Amino acid sequence: MRRAYLWSGILFLGLLSACQAAEVLAADNDLPRPPVSAPNPFSPNADGVDDTTTIIYQLARAEDINIYIYDINGNVVWRRSIPDGQEGARVGLNRVIWDGRASLRGDGVLPNGVYICRILAGASKKSLGRAKILLLK
């Protein structure tokens, strides 16, 4: 399946896995970049293909991270807090996996749609950017 990945205005087309996308992104580490997710779209339908998406982002220093995923109406449907120094809150390239499930409502897998991932860093809750994620079952 052909995929497209957007990283700071650069569009990658091809058969890239989340690991391959992360390797490409790690090679271009001159400036912090907004977060991306791969694969995107993803399909959490338990068929073993693209059942999760990996949110990829870069940190200049280790600090507490809060990741929020919002539905199209602006409601938080998934949240994860990561203390500095833990996996996902370390200097450099970080990856966090989302399985398309709601962590706040307990509804299981969310419906098809566009979701917005927002990443906040440190005590000041500085925004590292946003990524659009398309969930298609």
Sequence and secondary structure as in RCSB ss.txt:
>XXXX:A:sequence
MRRAYLWSGILFLGLLSACQAAEVLAADNDLPRPPVSAPNPFSPNADGVDDTTTIIYQLARAEDINIYIYDINGN
VVWRRSIPDGQEGARVGLNRVIWDGRASLRGDGVLPNGVYICRILAGASKKSLGRAKILLLK
>XXXX:A:secstr
  EEEEETTEEEEES  HHHHHHHHHH  SS    EEESSSB  SSSSSS SEEEEEEESS   EEEEEE TTS 
EEEEEEE TTSTTSSSEEEEEEE SB SSS  SB  SEEEEEEEEETTTTEEEEEEEEEE  
